[in-house]
Amino acid sequence: MIFKSSNVFSVFRNNIENEKEVDERTVTNSYLFTEALLARLIESESEIDLDLIIEDLRNRLGNNHPVLVFLKQLIDE
């Protein structure tokens, strides 16, 4: 489900945009989220556009959020 609200992930966006250090818990949760997202995409029988998901996450979280960093690394591999 894609949320319409741009405030859903404002906590993460504010931390990244203000260049505050991202804590270990956020990185761990981001990795687990990314792992679950990819597993769900692989298991789903419908073709979901990964580029659309990445663009949506980039708009909500900012370009340097750990979720996007993990996704980019996994896609490159």
MOJOMO-V895905 format. One record per backbone hydrogen bond with DSSP energy under -0.5 kcal/mol. CO is the residue of the C=O (numbers start at 1). NH is the residue of the N-H. Records with the same first field share a line. If there is no record, write none. Layout:
BEGIN
CO = NH ; NH
END
This chain:
BEGIN
1 = 3
5 = 8
7 = 10
9 = 13
10 = 14
11 = 15
12 = 16
13 = 17
14 = 18
15 = 20
16 = 19
23 = 27
24 = 28
25 = 29
26 = 30
27 = 31
28 = 32
29 = 33
30 = 34
31 = 35
32 = 36
33 = 37
34 = 38
35 = 39
36 = 40
37 = 41
38 = 42
39 = 43
40 = 44
46 = 48
48 = 50
49 = 53
50 = 54
51 = 55
52 = 56
53 = 57
54 = 58
55 = 59
56 = 60
57 = 61 ; 62
58 = 62
62 = 65
65 = 68 ; 69
66 = 70
67 = 71
68 = 72
69 = 73
70 = 74
71 = 75
72 = 76
73 = 77
END
